[in-house]
Amino acid sequence: MTIFIGYVALSLSIGFLVGASNSPVVGAFITAFFGLVGTIIGAQYLFERKHSETKGLNHIGAGLILVSLGLVSGALIGEGYRNDWGSSPKKILPWANSEPPSITAEALDWIATSEKLQALGYSYKDINAIYQIRVTEREMLEKTLDMEASSGVDEYSRTTIYESGTPFNSLLSIQETGKKSSRGPASVQ
Protein backbone atom coordinates (compact mmCIF):
# COMPACT_ATOMS: atom_id res chain seq x y z
CA MET A 1 0.00 0.00 0.00
CA THR A 2 2.85 2.39 0.81
CA ILE A 3 4.28 1.98 -2.67
CA PHE A 4 0.97 3.12 -4.20
CA ILE A 5 0.89 6.23 -1.99
CA GLY A 6 4.45 6.91 -3.11
CA TYR A 7 3.41 6.54 -6.76
CA VAL A 8 0.61 9.05 -6.31
CA ALA A 9 2.73 11.57 -4.37
CA LEU A 10 5.62 11.40 -6.84
CA SER A 11 3.42 11.62 -9.91
CA LEU A 12 1.39 14.54 -8.49
CA SER A 13 4.59 16.42 -7.68
CA ILE A 14 6.14 15.81 -11.08
CA GLY A 15 2.85 16.58 -12.85
CA PHE A 16 2.59 19.85 -10.94
CA LEU A 17 6.11 20.85 -11.98
CA VAL A 18 5.37 20.04 -15.61
CA GLY A 19 2.10 21.98 -15.52
CA ALA A 20 3.55 24.97 -13.67
CA SER A 21 6.54 25.15 -15.98
CA ASN A 22 6.35 27.12 -19.17
CA SER A 23 9.40 25.34 -20.53
CA PRO A 24 9.16 22.42 -22.95
CA VAL A 25 12.52 21.19 -21.61
CA VAL A 26 10.90 20.17 -18.32
CA GLY A 27 8.17 18.22 -20.12
CA ALA A 28 10.74 16.47 -22.33
CA PHE A 29 12.95 15.62 -19.36
CA ILE A 30 10.05 14.21 -17.35
CA THR A 31 8.84 12.16 -20.31
CA ALA A 32 12.33 10.75 -20.88
CA PHE A 33 12.74 10.03 -17.17
CA PHE A 34 9.47 8.12 -16.92
CA GLY A 35 10.25 6.28 -20.15
CA LEU A 36 13.54 5.13 -18.65
CA VAL A 37 11.93 4.13 -15.35
CA GLY A 38 9.16 2.30 -17.23
CA THR A 39 11.75 0.42 -19.28
CA ILE A 40 13.66 -0.61 -16.15
CA ILE A 41 10.49 -1.76 -14.39
CA GLY A 42 9.33 -3.58 -17.52
CA ALA A 43 12.68 -5.35 -17.92
CA GLN A 44 12.66 -6.33 -14.27
CA TYR A 45 9.12 -7.65 -14.67
CA LEU A 46 10.14 -9.79 -17.66
CA PHE A 47 13.05 -11.30 -15.73
CA GLU A 48 10.96 -12.02 -12.64
CA ARG A 49 7.85 -13.15 -14.50
CA LYS A 50 8.60 -16.78 -13.87
CA HIS A 51 8.17 -16.37 -10.09
CA SER A 52 4.80 -14.70 -9.64
CA GLU A 53 2.99 -14.02 -12.85
CA THR A 54 -0.39 -12.58 -11.80
CA LYS A 55 0.67 -10.77 -8.62
CA GLY A 56 3.39 -8.84 -10.46
CA LEU A 57 1.00 -7.91 -13.27
CA ASN A 58 -1.55 -6.53 -10.83
CA HIS A 59 1.02 -4.40 -8.99
CA ILE A 60 2.56 -3.00 -12.15
CA GLY A 61 -0.85 -2.28 -13.69
CA ALA A 62 -2.12 -0.54 -10.54
CA GLY A 63 1.11 1.43 -10.26
CA LEU A 64 0.92 2.61 -13.86
CA ILE A 65 -2.71 3.65 -13.46
CA LEU A 66 -1.89 5.63 -10.30
CA VAL A 67 1.14 7.28 -11.90
CA SER A 68 -0.85 8.22 -15.00
CA LEU A 69 -3.73 9.68 -13.01
CA GLY A 70 -1.31 11.51 -10.73
CA LEU A 71 0.63 13.01 -13.65
CA VAL A 72 -2.51 14.23 -15.39
CA SER A 73 -3.97 15.64 -12.17
CA GLY A 74 -0.70 17.28 -11.20
CA ALA A 75 -0.24 18.79 -14.67
CA LEU A 76 -3.75 20.28 -14.57
CA ILE A 77 -3.19 21.69 -11.08
CA GLY A 78 0.20 23.09 -12.13
CA GLU A 79 -1.26 24.69 -15.25
CA GLY A 80 -3.98 26.27 -13.14
CA TYR A 81 -1.33 27.60 -10.78
CA ARG A 82 0.71 28.99 -13.68
CA ASN A 83 -2.33 30.72 -15.13
CA ASP A 84 -3.60 32.08 -11.79
CA TRP A 85 -6.56 29.67 -11.91
CA GLY A 86 -8.12 31.57 -14.80
CA SER A 87 -8.90 34.66 -12.74
CA SER A 88 -8.28 38.01 -14.28
CA PRO A 89 -8.79 41.28 -12.45
CA LYS A 90 -12.06 43.04 -13.10
CA LYS A 91 -11.66 45.88 -15.57
CA ILE A 92 -12.98 49.22 -14.34
CA LEU A 93 -13.40 52.18 -16.66
CA PRO A 94 -11.59 55.32 -15.44
CA TRP A 95 -14.82 57.31 -15.68
CA ALA A 96 -16.94 54.78 -13.77
CA ASN A 97 -17.86 57.34 -11.08
CA SER A 98 -17.75 60.52 -13.12
CA GLU A 99 -18.48 62.06 -16.50
CA PRO A 100 -17.35 59.92 -19.46
CA PRO A 101 -15.28 61.38 -22.30
CA SER A 102 -17.25 63.28 -24.91
CA ILE A 103 -15.75 61.52 -27.94
CA THR A 104 -15.02 57.89 -28.71
CA ALA A 105 -11.33 58.46 -29.52
CA GLU A 106 -10.70 59.93 -26.08
CA ALA A 107 -12.67 57.11 -24.39
CA LEU A 108 -10.59 54.45 -26.16
CA ASP A 109 -7.44 56.40 -25.38
CA TRP A 110 -8.34 56.45 -21.68
CA ILE A 111 -8.93 52.70 -21.70
CA ALA A 112 -5.47 52.17 -23.23
CA THR A 113 -3.97 54.70 -20.80
CA SER A 114 -5.62 52.90 -17.88
CA GLU A 115 -4.16 49.54 -19.03
CA LYS A 116 -0.66 51.02 -19.30
CA LEU A 117 -0.92 52.69 -15.89
CA GLN A 118 -2.07 49.39 -14.33
CA ALA A 119 0.91 47.64 -15.92
CA LEU A 120 3.15 50.26 -14.35
CA GLY A 121 1.65 49.48 -10.94
CA TYR A 122 -0.95 52.22 -10.48
CA SER A 123 -4.20 51.33 -8.72
CA TYR A 124 -7.71 52.07 -9.98
CA LYS A 125 -7.93 54.83 -7.36
CA ASP A 126 -4.78 56.49 -8.75
CA ILE A 127 -6.03 56.20 -12.33
CA ASN A 128 -9.41 57.67 -11.34
CA ALA A 129 -7.62 60.61 -9.66
CA ILE A 130 -5.67 61.28 -12.87
CA TYR A 131 -8.88 61.05 -14.87
CA GLN A 132 -10.51 63.60 -12.52
CA ILE A 133 -7.71 66.00 -13.44
CA ARG A 134 -8.67 65.45 -17.08
CA VAL A 135 -12.34 66.17 -16.31
CA THR A 136 -11.38 69.50 -14.69
CA GLU A 137 -9.05 70.26 -17.59
CA ARG A 138 -11.81 69.48 -20.09
CA GLU A 139 -14.23 71.85 -18.28
CA MET A 140 -11.65 74.66 -18.47
CA LEU A 141 -11.00 73.95 -22.16
CA GLU A 142 -14.75 74.05 -22.88
CA LYS A 143 -14.98 77.50 -21.21
CA THR A 144 -11.96 78.67 -23.23
CA LEU A 145 -13.54 77.31 -26.41
CA ASP A 146 -16.80 79.17 -25.68
CA MET A 147 -14.89 82.42 -25.07
CA GLU A 148 -12.94 81.99 -28.32
CA ALA A 149 -16.16 81.31 -30.26
CA SER A 150 -17.84 84.42 -28.85
CA SER A 151 -14.79 86.63 -29.47
CA GLY A 152 -14.61 85.75 -33.17
CA VAL A 153 -11.56 83.49 -33.28
CA ASP A 154 -11.77 81.44 -36.47
CA GLU A 155 -12.67 77.76 -36.15
CA TYR A 156 -9.23 76.41 -37.15
CA SER A 157 -7.37 78.51 -34.57
CA ARG A 158 -9.57 77.57 -31.62
CA THR A 159 -8.50 75.43 -28.69
CA THR A 160 -9.15 71.72 -29.04
CA ILE A 161 -10.58 69.69 -26.18
CA TYR A 162 -8.87 66.46 -27.27
CA GLU A 163 -5.98 66.21 -29.69
CA SER A 164 -6.34 62.80 -31.35
CA GLY A 165 -2.89 63.15 -32.96
CA THR A 166 -1.19 62.88 -29.56
CA PRO A 167 -3.15 60.42 -27.42
CA PHE A 168 -2.51 60.26 -23.69
CA ASN A 169 -1.34 56.64 -23.80
CA SER A 170 1.50 57.60 -26.16
CA LEU A 171 2.98 59.71 -23.33
CA LEU A 172 3.58 56.60 -21.20
CA SER A 173 6.66 54.42 -21.43
CA ILE A 174 6.17 50.74 -22.23
CA GLN A 175 8.50 49.70 -19.37
CA GLU A 176 6.18 47.41 -17.44
CA THR A 177 8.21 46.95 -14.29
CA GLY A 178 5.28 45.82 -12.16
CA LYS A 179 3.95 43.22 -14.59
CA LYS A 180 3.42 39.81 -13.03
CA SER A 181 4.95 36.88 -14.84
CA SER A 182 2.68 34.04 -15.92
CA ARG A 183 5.47 31.52 -15.49
CA GLY A 184 5.45 29.02 -12.69
CA PRO A 185 8.03 28.43 -9.98
CA ALA A 186 9.78 25.73 -11.99
CA SER A 187 10.46 28.10 -14.90
CA VAL A 188 13.59 30.11 -15.43
CA GLN A 189 12.99 33.55 -16.78
C-alpha positions in Angstrom: 0.0 0.0 0.0 2.9 2.4 0.8 4.3 2.0 -2.7 1.0 3.1 -4.2 0.9 6.2 -2.0 4.4 6.9 -3.1 3.4 6.5 -6.8 0.6 9.1 -6.3 2.7 11.6 -4.4 5.6 11.4 -6.8 3.4 11.6 -9.9 1.4 14.5 -8.5 4.6 16.4 -7.7 6.1 15.8 -11.1 2.9 16.6 -12.9 2.6 19.9 -10.9 6.1 20.9 -12.0 5.4 20.0 -15.6 2.1 22.0 -15.5 3.5 25.0 -13.7 6.5 25.1 -16.0 6.3 27.1 -19.2 9.4 25.3 -20.5 9.2 22.4 -23.0 12.5 21.2 -21.6 10.9 20.2 -18.3 8.2 18.2 -20.1 10.7 16.5 -22.3 13.0 15.6 -19.4 10.1 14.2 -17.3 8.8 12.2 -20.3 12.3 10.7 -20.9 12.7 10.0 -17.2 9.5 8.1 -16.9 10.2 6.3 -20.1 13.5 5.1 -18.7 11.9 4.1 -15.4 9.2 2.3 -17.2 11.7 0.4 -19.3 13.7 -0.6 -16.2 10.5 -1.8 -14.4 9.3 -3.6 -17.5 12.7 -5.3 -17.9 12.7 -6.3 -14.3 9.1 -7.7 -14.7 10.1 -9.8 -17.7 13.1 -11.3 -15.7 11.0 -12.0 -12.6 7.9 -13.2 -14.5 8.6 -16.8 -13.9 8.2 -16.4 -10.1 4.8 -14.7 -9.6 3.0 -14.0 -12.8 -0.4 -12.6 -11.8 0.7 -10.8 -8.6 3.4 -8.8 -10.5 1.0 -7.9 -13.3 -1.5 -6.5 -10.8 1.0 -4.4 -9.0 2.6 -3.0 -12.2 -0.9 -2.3 -13.7 -2.1 -0.5 -10.5 1.1 1.4 -10.3 0.9 2.6 -13.9 -2.7 3.7 -13.5 -1.9 5.6 -10.3 1.1 7.3 -11.9 -0.8 8.2 -15.0 -3.7 9.7 -13.0 -1.3 11.5 -10.7 0.6 13.0 -13.6 -2.5 14.2 -15.4 -4.0 15.6 -12.2 -0.7 17.3 -11.2 -0.2 18.8 -14.7 -3.7 20.3 -14.6 -3.2 21.7 -11.1 0.2 23.1 -12.1 -1.3 24.7 -15.2 -4.0 26.3 -13.1 -1.3 27.6 -10.8 0.7 29.0 -13.7 -2.3 30.7 -15.1 -3.6 32.1 -11.8 -6.6 29.7 -11.9 -8.1 31.6 -14.8 -8.9 34.7 -12.7 -8.3 38.0 -14.3 -8.8 41.3 -12.5 -12.1 43.0 -13.1 -11.7 45.9 -15.6 -13.0 49.2 -14.3 -13.4 52.2 -16.7 -11.6 55.3 -15.4 -14.8 57.3 -15.7 -16.9 54.8 -13.8 -17.9 57.3 -11.1 -17.7 60.5 -13.1 -18.5 62.1 -16.5 -17.4 59.9 -19.5 -15.3 61.4 -22.3 -17.3 63.3 -24.9 -15.8 61.5 -27.9 -15.0 57.9 -28.7 -11.3 58.5 -29.5 -10.7 59.9 -26.1 -12.7 57.1 -24.4 -10.6 54.5 -26.2 -7.4 56.4 -25.4 -8.3 56.4 -21.7 -8.9 52.7 -21.7 -5.5 52.2 -23.2 -4.0 54.7 -20.8 -5.6 52.9 -17.9 -4.2 49.5 -19.0 -0.7 51.0 -19.3 -0.9 52.7 -15.9 -2.1 49.4 -14.3 0.9 47.6 -15.9 3.2 50.3 -14.4 1.7 49.5 -10.9 -0.9 52.2 -10.5 -4.2 51.3 -8.7 -7.7 52.1 -10.0 -7.9 54.8 -7.4 -4.8 56.5 -8.8 -6.0 56.2 -12.3 -9.4 57.7 -11.3 -7.6 60.6 -9.7 -5.7 61.3 -12.9 -8.9 61.1 -14.9 -10.5 63.6 -12.5 -7.7 66.0 -13.4 -8.7 65.5 -17.1 -12.3 66.2 -16.3 -11.4 69.5 -14.7 -9.1 70.3 -17.6 -11.8 69.5 -20.1 -14.2 71.9 -18.3 -11.6 74.7 -18.5 -11.0 73.9 -22.2 -14.8 74.1 -22.9 -15.0 77.5 -21.2 -12.0 78.7 -23.2 -13.5 77.3 -26.4 -16.8 79.2 -25.7 -14.9 82.4 -25.1 -12.9 82.0 -28.3 -16.2 81.3 -30.3 -17.8 84.4 -28.9 -14.8 86.6 -29.5 -14.6 85.8 -33.2 -11.6 83.5 -33.3 -11.8 81.4 -36.5 -12.7 77.8 -36.2 -9.2 76.4 -37.2 -7.4 78.5 -34.6 -9.6 77.6 -31.6 -8.5 75.4 -28.7 -9.1 71.7 -29.0 -10.6 69.7 -26.2 -8.9 66.5 -27.3 -6.0 66.2 -29.7 -6.3 62.8 -31.4 -2.9 63.1 -33.0 -1.2 62.9 -29.6 -3.2 60.4 -27.4 -2.5 60.3 -23.7 -1.3 56.6 -23.8 1.5 57.6 -26.2 3.0 59.7 -23.3 3.6 56.6 -21.2 6.7 54.4 -21.4 6.2 50.7 -22.2 8.5 49.7 -19.4 6.2 47.4 -17.4 8.2 46.9 -14.3 5.3 45.8 -12.2 3.9 43.2 -14.6 3.4 39.8 -13.0 5.0 36.9 -14.8 2.7 34.0 -15.9 5.5 31.5 -15.5 5.4 29.0 -12.7 8.0 28.4 -10.0 9.8 25.7 -12.0 10.5 28.1 -14.9 13.6 30.1 -15.4 13.0 33.6 -16.8 
